[in-house]
Amino acid sequence: MNGGQIGNVDLVKQLNSAAVYRLIDQQGPISRIQVADVSQLAPASVTKITRQLLERGLIKEVAQQASTGGRRAISLTTAVEPFHSVAVRLGRDYISFSLYDLGGKELAFSHKELYYTNQNELSEGLIVELREFLKEHSPKIEQLIAIGVTLPGLVNPTTGVVEYVPNTDIDKLELADLVKQHFKVECFVGNDVRGLALAEHYFGASRDCQDSILVSVHRGTGAGIIVNGQVFLGHNRNVGEIGHIQIDPLGEQCQCGNFGCLETVASNPSIVKRVRTLIDQGYESTLALKEHITIEDVCSHALNGDELAKQSLVRVATN
């Protein structure tokens, strides 16, 4: 019981420190008095927390605010420049890296092809390419504090264990621990579409919206669901895998092995494939002049009035 009480006290301290840091990050420059007022924490607690954050270099004191009488208050703001993180996105045939400071400013980006069909190819490819990216941009990195990895498939975001990736033999890959061992820094692993939904919730179109759904149509089809400000995972962490809902029992075979999955209609390769098939059958389109058609071509030609391109996208939307 005592151990539980100590644990709860430590958790409360962490939550209070996080709340103070977030306030300073979002509303800074801000005084300690204002932080106490907005957070409803005792001024003594705010003073202690900000002292610890200052000692760790996470915040800094800046120019004094205008006085309203009495001693002038010192403003606080976050110190984002010294701290860096790397975001890794593993696609089905590529890997991309972004280097950020703590303020979310992108400092470097790299995109490479990466093909993998098994656990070793994915793991080794990730480690080799990540090491090369860090080496190339080492002059820009002062303190690397975290690495985040998103990829298609089922992931336990708490443990960082990858449970399944389409078209591979991956089963219970402890990817977070593997990256942490190689680079000696904390690593977080999650599903790519759930990550997109969370990013939109924090920084994008659904910011400050507590309940939202993001639908991603790329090389596959998926959805990320936010409920009460948290990613909704479900028991098997497969909520949102809408790409493999069967919409046509007599449809084309999906890469998962079933027939007529939504992904066979609503995905970039499927859209491009259908456009090319219709052109070969004799349908008129400005895209017929292109030897290699991309999804960007389909979208741009649709915006410019090409009826085939337009209707191909409408068909996907209505499914």
C-alpha positions as CSV (number, residue, x, y, z in Angstrom):
1,M,0.0,0.0,0.0
2,N,2.8,2.4,0.9
3,G,4.6,1.6,-2.3
4,G,1.4,2.5,-4.2
5,Q,1.1,5.8,-2.4
6,I,4.7,6.7,-3.2
7,G,4.0,5.8,-6.8
8,N,0.9,8.0,-6.9
9,V,2.9,10.9,-5.4
10,D,5.6,10.6,-8.1
11,L,3.0,10.4,-10.8
12,V,1.3,13.6,-9.6
13,K,4.7,15.4,-9.5
14,Q,5.4,14.3,-13.1
15,L,1.9,15.4,-14.3
16,N,2.3,18.8,-12.6
17,S,5.7,19.3,-14.1
18,A,4.3,18.3,-17.5
19,A,1.4,20.7,-17.1
20,V,3.8,23.6,-16.2
21,Y,6.1,22.8,-19.1
22,R,3.2,22.7,-21.5
23,L,1.8,26.0,-20.3
24,I,5.2,27.7,-20.7
25,D,5.6,26.1,-24.2
26,Q,2.1,27.1,-25.4
27,Q,1.8,30.5,-23.7
28,G,5.4,31.7,-23.1
29,P,6.9,34.1,-22.4
30,I,4.8,33.8,-19.2
31,S,5.6,34.6,-15.6
32,R,5.6,32.2,-12.7
33,I,2.6,34.0,-11.2
34,Q,0.7,33.6,-14.4
35,V,1.6,29.9,-14.5
36,A,0.3,29.4,-11.0
37,D,-2.9,31.2,-11.8
38,V,-3.6,29.3,-15.0
39,S,-2.5,25.9,-13.7
40,Q,-4.1,26.4,-10.3
41,L,-1.0,25.1,-8.6
42,A,0.4,26.6,-5.5
43,P,3.0,29.3,-6.2
44,A,5.6,27.4,-4.2
45,S,5.0,24.3,-6.3
46,V,5.4,26.3,-9.5
47,T,8.6,27.8,-8.2
48,K,10.0,24.4,-7.4
49,I,9.0,22.9,-10.8
50,T,10.4,25.8,-12.8
51,R,13.6,25.6,-10.9
52,Q,14.0,22.0,-11.8
53,L,13.1,22.7,-15.5
54,L,15.7,25.5,-15.5
55,E,18.4,23.2,-14.1
56,R,17.7,20.7,-16.8
57,G,17.8,23.3,-19.5
58,L,14.3,22.7,-20.7
59,I,13.2,26.3,-20.0
60,K,14.9,29.7,-19.8
61,E,14.3,33.1,-18.3
62,V,13.9,35.9,-20.8
63,A,13.4,39.7,-20.8
64,Q,11.4,41.1,-17.9
65,Q,7.7,41.8,-18.4
66,A,6.3,45.2,-18.0
67,S,5.7,45.9,-14.3
68,T,2.1,46.4,-12.9
69,G,3.5,47.6,-9.6
70,G,5.9,46.0,-7.2
71,R,8.8,43.8,-8.3
72,R,8.9,43.1,-12.0
73,A,8.2,39.5,-13.0
74,I,10.6,37.4,-15.0
75,S,9.2,35.7,-18.1
76,L,9.8,32.0,-18.8
77,T,9.9,30.3,-22.2
78,T,10.9,26.9,-23.4
79,A,14.5,26.2,-24.6
80,V,13.9,24.2,-27.8
81,E,17.2,24.6,-29.7
82,P,19.5,22.3,-27.7
83,F,17.2,19.2,-27.9
84,H,16.6,17.1,-30.9
85,S,14.5,14.1,-32.0
86,V,14.3,12.0,-35.1
87,A,11.0,10.9,-36.7
88,V,11.3,7.7,-38.8
89,R,8.5,6.6,-41.2
90,L,8.7,3.1,-42.6
91,G,6.5,2.6,-45.6
92,R,6.0,-0.6,-47.6
93,D,8.9,0.2,-49.9
94,Y,10.6,3.3,-48.4
95,I,12.0,4.9,-45.3
96,S,12.1,8.6,-44.5
97,F,13.7,10.6,-41.7
98,S,13.1,14.0,-40.2
99,L,15.3,15.8,-37.7
100,Y,13.4,18.2,-35.3
101,D,14.2,20.5,-32.5
102,L,12.0,20.4,-29.4
103,G,9.8,23.2,-30.9
104,G,8.8,21.0,-33.8
105,K,11.0,22.8,-36.4
106,E,12.2,20.4,-39.1
107,L,16.0,20.7,-39.5
108,A,16.7,17.9,-42.0
109,F,14.8,15.4,-44.1
110,S,15.8,12.3,-46.1
111,H,13.8,9.8,-48.1
112,K,15.1,6.5,-49.5
113,E,13.8,3.3,-51.0
114,L,13.8,0.3,-48.6
115,Y,12.4,-3.1,-49.5
116,Y,11.9,-5.7,-46.8
117,T,10.0,-9.0,-46.6
118,N,11.2,-10.3,-43.3
119,Q,12.2,-9.2,-39.8
120,N,15.9,-9.1,-40.4
121,E,15.6,-7.0,-43.5
122,L,13.4,-4.5,-41.8
123,S,15.5,-4.3,-38.6
124,E,18.9,-4.2,-40.4
125,G,17.7,-1.7,-43.0
126,L,16.3,0.6,-40.3
127,I,19.4,0.5,-38.2
128,V,21.8,1.1,-41.1
129,E,19.9,3.9,-42.7
130,L,19.2,5.6,-39.3
131,R,22.9,5.4,-38.4
132,E,23.8,7.0,-41.7
133,F,21.2,9.8,-41.2
134,L,22.5,10.6,-37.7
135,K,26.1,10.6,-38.9
136,E,25.3,12.9,-41.9
137,H,23.5,15.5,-39.7
138,S,25.5,15.1,-36.5
139,P,26.7,18.8,-36.7
140,K,23.1,19.9,-36.2
141,I,22.4,17.6,-33.2
142,E,23.3,18.9,-29.7
143,Q,21.2,16.5,-27.5
144,L,19.3,13.6,-29.1
145,I,16.5,12.9,-26.7
146,A,14.2,10.5,-28.6
147,I,13.6,8.5,-31.8
148,G,10.1,7.9,-33.0
149,V,9.2,5.2,-35.6
150,T,5.9,4.7,-37.4
151,L,5.1,1.8,-39.7
152,P,2.1,0.0,-41.2
153,G,0.7,-2.9,-39.2
154,L,-0.2,-3.8,-35.6
155,V,2.0,-2.2,-32.9
156,N,1.8,-2.2,-29.1
157,P,2.7,1.5,-28.5
158,T,3.3,0.9,-24.8
159,T,6.0,-1.7,-25.3
160,G,7.2,-0.8,-28.8
161,V,6.6,-4.3,-30.0
162,V,5.6,-4.8,-33.6
163,E,3.1,-7.6,-33.8
164,Y,2.4,-7.7,-37.5
165,V,3.4,-6.0,-40.8
166,P,1.7,-6.8,-44.1
167,N,3.6,-9.0,-46.5
168,T,6.3,-9.9,-44.0
169,D,7.0,-12.7,-41.5
170,I,7.3,-10.2,-38.7
171,D,5.9,-11.5,-35.4
172,K,6.6,-9.9,-32.0
173,L,9.6,-7.7,-33.1
174,E,10.8,-5.7,-30.1
175,L,11.7,-2.7,-32.3
176,A,11.8,0.0,-29.6
177,D,14.3,-2.0,-27.5
178,L,16.4,-2.7,-30.6
179,V,16.7,0.9,-31.6
180,K,17.3,1.9,-28.0
181,Q,20.2,-0.6,-27.6
182,H,21.9,0.6,-30.8
183,F,21.5,4.4,-30.3
184,K,21.3,4.7,-26.5
185,V,18.3,6.9,-26.6
186,E,14.6,6.4,-25.9
187,C,12.5,5.1,-28.8
188,F,8.8,5.1,-29.4
189,V,7.1,2.9,-32.0
190,G,3.5,3.2,-33.3
191,N,1.2,2.5,-36.2
192,D,1.6,5.1,-39.0
193,V,-2.1,6.1,-39.5
194,R,-2.7,6.3,-35.7
195,G,0.4,8.5,-35.6
196,L,-1.0,10.7,-38.3
197,A,-4.3,11.0,-36.4
198,L,-2.4,12.0,-33.2
199,A,-0.3,14.5,-35.1
200,E,-3.4,16.2,-36.5
201,H,-4.9,16.2,-33.0
202,Y,-1.9,18.0,-31.5
203,F,-0.8,20.2,-34.4
204,G,-3.1,20.0,-37.4
205,A,-6.7,20.2,-38.6
206,S,-8.3,18.5,-35.5
207,R,-6.3,20.4,-33.0
208,D,-8.3,21.1,-29.8
209,C,-10.9,18.6,-31.0
210,Q,-11.3,15.8,-28.5
211,D,-13.0,13.3,-30.9
212,S,-12.0,12.9,-34.5
213,I,-11.4,10.3,-37.2
214,L,-8.6,10.5,-39.8
215,V,-8.9,8.4,-43.0
216,S,-5.6,7.8,-44.9
217,V,-5.6,6.8,-48.5
218,H,-2.0,6.2,-49.6
219,R,-0.4,2.9,-50.6
220,G,-3.0,1.3,-48.4
221,T,-6.2,2.5,-46.6
222,G,-6.5,3.0,-42.9
223,A,-8.1,5.2,-40.2
224,G,-7.0,6.7,-36.9
225,I,-9.6,7.4,-34.2
226,I,-9.2,9.9,-31.4
227,V,-11.6,9.6,-28.5
228,N,-11.4,12.0,-25.5
229,G,-8.0,13.2,-26.8
230,Q,-6.5,9.7,-26.8
231,V,-5.8,7.3,-29.7
232,F,-8.5,4.6,-29.6
233,L,-6.8,1.2,-30.1
234,G,-9.2,-1.5,-29.0
235,H,-8.3,-4.8,-27.5
236,N,-6.2,-6.1,-30.4
237,R,-5.0,-2.6,-31.4
238,N,-6.5,-3.1,-34.8
239,V,-9.3,-0.6,-34.7
240,G,-9.3,1.5,-37.8
241,E,-8.0,-1.2,-40.2
242,I,-10.7,-0.3,-42.6
243,G,-8.6,-1.2,-45.7
244,H,-9.5,-4.9,-45.3
245,I,-13.2,-4.5,-45.0
246,Q,-14.7,-6.5,-47.9
247,I,-16.8,-4.2,-50.2
248,D,-17.0,-6.5,-53.2
249,P,-17.0,-10.3,-52.8
250,L,-16.2,-10.7,-56.5
251,G,-13.6,-8.0,-56.5
252,E,-9.9,-8.2,-57.1
253,Q,-7.6,-10.1,-54.8
254,C,-6.0,-8.0,-52.1
255,Q,-2.4,-8.4,-50.9
256,C,-3.9,-9.8,-47.6
257,G,-5.3,-12.8,-49.6
258,N,-8.9,-11.9,-49.5
259,F,-11.0,-10.6,-52.4
260,G,-12.7,-7.2,-52.8
261,C,-11.2,-5.4,-49.8
262,L,-11.6,-1.6,-49.7
263,E,-7.9,-1.3,-50.3
264,T,-8.3,-2.8,-53.8
265,V,-10.4,0.2,-54.7
266,A,-9.3,3.0,-52.3
267,S,-5.5,3.2,-52.5
268,N,-3.1,5.1,-54.7
269,P,-1.9,2.0,-56.7
270,S,-5.5,0.8,-57.2
271,I,-6.6,4.2,-58.5
272,V,-3.6,4.5,-60.9
273,K,-4.1,0.9,-62.0
274,R,-7.8,1.5,-62.8
275,V,-7.1,4.8,-64.7
276,R,-4.5,3.0,-66.8
277,T,-6.9,0.1,-67.5
278,L,-9.7,2.4,-68.6
279,I,-7.4,4.3,-70.9
280,D,-6.2,1.1,-72.5
281,Q,-9.9,0.2,-73.0
282,G,-10.4,3.3,-75.0
283,Y,-11.7,5.9,-72.6
284,E,-10.5,9.4,-73.4
285,S,-8.3,11.3,-71.0
286,T,-5.5,13.8,-71.0
287,L,-3.6,11.2,-69.0
288,A,-3.3,9.0,-72.1
289,L,-0.4,11.1,-73.3
290,K,1.7,10.0,-70.2
291,E,3.8,6.9,-70.2
292,H,4.0,6.6,-66.5
293,I,0.9,7.8,-64.4
294,T,1.2,8.7,-60.8
295,I,-1.4,9.6,-58.2
296,E,-0.2,13.2,-58.4
297,D,-1.0,13.1,-62.1
298,V,-4.5,11.8,-61.5
299,C,-5.2,14.5,-58.9
300,S,-3.8,17.4,-61.0
301,H,-5.6,16.3,-64.2
302,A,-8.9,15.9,-62.2
303,L,-8.5,19.5,-60.9
304,N,-7.9,20.6,-64.5
305,G,-11.2,19.1,-65.6
306,D,-10.2,15.7,-66.9
307,E,-13.4,13.7,-66.5
308,L,-11.8,10.2,-66.3
309,A,-9.4,11.4,-63.5
310,K,-12.3,13.2,-61.7
311,Q,-14.7,10.2,-61.8
312,S,-11.9,7.8,-60.7
313,L,-11.5,9.8,-57.5
314,V,-15.2,10.3,-57.0
315,R,-15.6,6.5,-57.2
316,V,-13.1,6.0,-54.4
317,A,-14.8,8.6,-52.2
318,T,-18.2,7.0,-52.6
319,N,-16.9,3.6,-51.7
